[in-house]
């Protein structure tokens, strides 16, 4: 079963090195970890990004994080859609 995850990235040395590597190497995702979408916090620094990811194997995050750990710190939270939350709440 695929699960959605919100990944909160904090850029350790600012956004430039992150975007340079992404332009040169792509997201460097392991097979089985899917990118859904992302949003960058527009607070003047562009140092935080929220990425929605999907996978059936949460251990794949460790592989992906290892490829970026010199530039990014990560927080991962399993999430559900608002519709699913409403259904679980009985509304």
C-alpha positions as CSV (number, residue, x, y, z in Angstrom):
1,X,0.0,0.0,0.0
2,X,1.4,3.4,-1.0
3,X,1.5,6.0,1.8
4,X,1.8,9.8,1.4
5,X,4.6,11.6,3.3
6,X,5.3,15.2,3.8
7,X,9.0,15.8,3.8
8,X,10.2,19.1,5.3
9,X,13.6,20.0,4.0
10,X,15.9,22.7,5.6
11,X,18.8,23.8,3.4
12,X,22.0,23.8,5.5
13,X,23.9,26.3,3.3
14,X,21.1,28.1,1.6
15,X,19.2,27.2,-1.6
16,X,21.9,27.7,-4.2
17,X,23.9,24.4,-3.6
18,X,20.6,22.4,-3.5
19,X,19.3,23.8,-6.8
20,X,22.7,23.4,-8.4
21,X,22.9,19.7,-7.5
22,X,19.3,19.1,-8.5
23,X,19.9,20.7,-11.9
24,X,23.0,18.5,-12.4
25,X,21.7,15.3,-10.9
26,X,18.0,15.4,-10.6
27,X,16.2,14.5,-7.4
28,X,18.3,11.3,-7.0
29,X,15.3,9.3,-5.8
30,X,15.7,5.6,-5.3
31,X,13.3,3.4,-7.3
32,X,10.0,3.1,-5.4
33,X,10.0,6.6,-3.9
34,X,7.8,8.9,-5.9
35,X,7.8,12.7,-6.0
36,X,4.3,14.2,-6.0
37,X,4.8,17.9,-5.6
38,X,6.7,20.6,-3.7
39,X,6.4,24.0,-2.2
40,X,9.1,26.4,-1.1
41,X,8.6,28.8,1.8
42,X,8.8,32.4,0.4
43,X,10.2,34.1,3.4
44,X,13.1,35.8,1.7
45,X,15.6,33.0,2.3
46,X,14.1,30.1,0.3
47,X,15.7,27.8,2.9
48,X,12.8,25.5,3.5
49,X,10.9,23.2,1.2
50,X,7.9,20.9,1.7
51,X,7.7,17.9,-0.6
52,X,4.9,15.5,-0.9
53,X,6.2,12.0,-1.6
54,X,4.7,8.6,-2.0
55,X,6.0,5.1,-1.3
56,X,5.2,1.7,0.0
57,X,8.6,1.4,1.6
58,X,9.5,4.1,4.1
59,X,13.1,2.7,4.4
60,X,13.7,4.3,0.9
61,X,13.8,7.7,2.6
62,X,17.1,6.7,4.3
63,X,18.7,6.0,0.8
64,X,17.4,9.4,-0.5
65,X,18.4,11.4,2.5
66,X,22.0,9.9,2.4
67,X,22.4,11.4,-1.1
68,X,21.5,14.9,0.2
69,X,22.6,14.9,3.9
70,X,25.6,17.2,3.2
71,X,23.2,20.0,2.0
72,X,19.8,19.3,3.6
73,X,18.2,18.2,6.9
74,X,15.0,16.3,6.7
75,X,11.8,15.7,8.7
76,X,9.3,13.1,7.4
77,X,5.6,12.9,8.4
78,X,3.0,10.4,7.1
79,X,0.0,12.4,5.9
80,X,-3.5,11.7,4.6
81,X,-5.7,13.8,2.4
82,X,-8.4,16.1,3.9
83,X,-11.1,13.8,2.5
84,X,-9.6,10.8,4.2
85,X,-9.4,12.7,7.5
86,X,-13.0,13.8,7.2
87,X,-14.0,10.2,6.5
88,X,-12.1,8.9,9.6
89,X,-13.7,11.6,11.7
90,X,-17.1,10.4,10.6
91,X,-18.3,13.5,8.8
